[in-house]
Structure formats: structure tokens, C-alpha cells
Amino acid sequence: MQKLLLILVVVITNCSIAFSQAVPESRRITVQGQHVKIVYGQVAKGGRDIFGRLIPYGKVWRIGSSEATEITFSTNGTFGGKPVKAGTYTLFTIPEANEWTFILNSELNQWGAYQYDKIKGKDVLQVKVPASTISGAPVEKLTISLPAGKLVVEWDKTRVEVPVKF
């Protein structure tokens, strides 16, 4: 009887510990620049090989984690030299070793890029931009920034810039 009671206490304790540990969510980051705002799930490198491994080359990526990244333009402008109307879009990318394709899609509230093939007909524009290698230490957390006149993505040893004008 004592053995059964001890087993029951151990099982209840282990279950309590397991269920009390929440799955960590990626941190949602909001970045604002002049006439543009980006909301994305920031993810960490955590010792992993990122591009070409974790994020395969040639495949559509939500650029971040969890919910797909959204970009909002408060006024008409250009993105990668192509005209874009004011509004909110889902931002996808197709990373390659030396060049990335950035995609603006009008279908909002996407989870990842899992349904991209079903919504690719709603692409508003696609632009290709060169990717460069960061010298020095790798960037631990996916970082999207909006310095004047561009959108910059940095993660691991990769840096990509898209011209943005209003």
C-alpha cells in the first residue's frame, strides 16, 4: 500500500511539473520606420545552422516564427523599386545563398508559410535583392530593422537589404 501511494505521489508530481511548463512563444517584435511598420516573430539561432539548413534555400519562408510577418505601409511608395499601395501585407521570403526574393501577399493572418501555395495568387509583388555575409560574430536573434530608405534583415551570418521609398 505504501509503495502504491509513493508511486501515485511521484506520478502526480511529475504530471504537475510537466503541465506547469508553458511552451515558450516566440517574441513578437514591432519595428516602425517612416511610413512602414513590421510585426514579426523573433527567433534565436541557438547554435543551429540557419540558412541552407534550418531555413532551406529555395523554399518560401514566413521570415520569422509562428504567425507570418506582416508589413504595413501608411502611404503609397516603392518596395525594392516596385510600386506598392498603402495597406497591410503578409511578408514572405525565398532565401538563397546569394539572393533573396521578398514577396508581399494580400492574404493576412497566415500561420507560417504552410498555406502559401494556396494563396500565392494573391501576391502583390516580388522583388529580388542580393544577400551578403556579415563579417564578425553571427547575429543571434533574427533582426528586422527599418533605417532610412530600406528594410534590413540580419540573422546568423546573413544580411539582406530591400530599398523602401515614399
Secondary structure, 3 states (H helix, E strand, C coil): CHHHHHHHHHHHHHHHHHHHCCCCCCEEEEEEECCEEEEEEECECCCCCCECCCECCCCCECCCCCECEEEEECCCEEECCEEECCEEEEEEEEECCCEEEEEEECCCCCECCCCHHHHHHHEEEEEEEEEEECCCCCEEEEEEECCCCEEEEEEECEEEEEEEEC
